[in-house]
């Protein structure tokens, strides 16, 4: 049994924008890719510290994993023991603003 994974409102907005953008060309691909991003994020509950520290941050709790050109940026919060997904971000968009939980 792993830690709960919470998609923050900002990450949900990011995900909607990504899926909408991809859906312009391929709704099926957009749906599958959206599910892939969510499944990858949810898998963080089993190994929350497997991602690398985010280079823009000087905080070992803020980490990221990559899925293709996309960054899944998240924060590991020991109390209450949860993973908060902060952003889904395409690397070509530059540096994201990373909110704190």
C-alpha positions in Angstrom: 0.0 0.0 0.0 1.5 3.3 -1.1 1.1 6.9 -0.4 -2.0 8.8 -1.7 -1.3 10.9 -4.8 -3.2 14.2 -5.1 -3.5 16.0 -8.4 -3.6 19.7 -7.5 -6.0 22.1 -9.3 -3.0 23.5 -11.2 -1.9 20.1 -12.4 -5.5 19.3 -13.4 -5.6 22.5 -15.5 -2.3 21.6 -17.1 -3.6 18.1 -18.0 -6.7 19.6 -19.6 -4.6 22.0 -21.7 -2.3 19.2 -22.8 -5.1 16.8 -23.8 -7.0 19.6 -25.5 -4.0 20.6 -27.5 -3.2 17.0 -28.6 -6.9 16.4 -29.4 -6.8 19.0 -32.2 -4.9 16.4 -34.2 -6.0 13.2 -32.6 -8.6 12.8 -30.0 -7.8 9.1 -29.5 -4.1 9.8 -28.9 -5.0 12.7 -26.6 -7.1 10.5 -24.4 -4.5 7.7 -24.3 -1.7 10.2 -23.5 -3.7 11.9 -20.8 -4.3 8.5 -19.2 -0.6 7.7 -19.5 0.3 10.9 -17.7 -2.2 10.3 -14.9 -1.2 6.6 -14.5 2.5 7.7 -14.3 1.7 10.3 -11.7 -0.4 7.8 -9.6 2.5 5.3 -9.7 4.5 7.8 -7.6 2.5 6.6 -4.5 4.6 3.4 -4.6 8.0 5.1 -4.9 7.6 8.8 -4.2 11.3 9.7 -4.2 12.2 7.9 -7.4 12.2 11.1 -9.4 15.1 13.5 -9.5 15.1 16.9 -7.7 13.8 19.7 -9.9 16.8 21.7 -11.1 15.0 25.0 -10.6 14.3 24.3 -7.0 16.6 23.9 -4.0 14.2 21.6 -2.2 14.7 17.8 -2.1 10.9 17.4 -1.6 10.1 18.8 -5.0 10.9 16.2 -7.6 10.1 15.3 -11.2 9.8 12.4 -13.5 9.8 12.6 -17.3 7.4 11.0 -19.7 8.7 11.9 -23.2 9.0 15.7 -23.4 6.6 16.2 -20.4 7.7 16.8 -16.8 5.5 15.6 -14.0 6.5 17.8 -11.1 5.5 16.8 -7.7 6.1 17.4 -4.0 6.6 14.7 -1.4 5.0 15.7 1.9 6.0 13.5 4.7 3.3 14.7 7.0 0.6 13.6 6.3 2.5 11.2 4.0 1.2 12.2 0.5 2.5 13.0 -3.0 1.1 16.2 -4.5 1.4 16.5 -8.3 2.1 20.2 -8.9 2.5 20.5 -12.7 2.3 18.5 -15.9 4.6 20.6 -18.1 6.0 20.3 -21.7 9.8 20.9 -21.6 9.6 23.2 -24.7 7.5 25.7 -22.8 10.5 26.8 -20.7 10.5 26.9 -16.9 7.2 26.4 -15.1 6.1 28.3 -12.1 6.1 25.7 -9.4 3.6 26.3 -6.6 4.2 25.0 -3.0 1.7 22.8 -1.3 
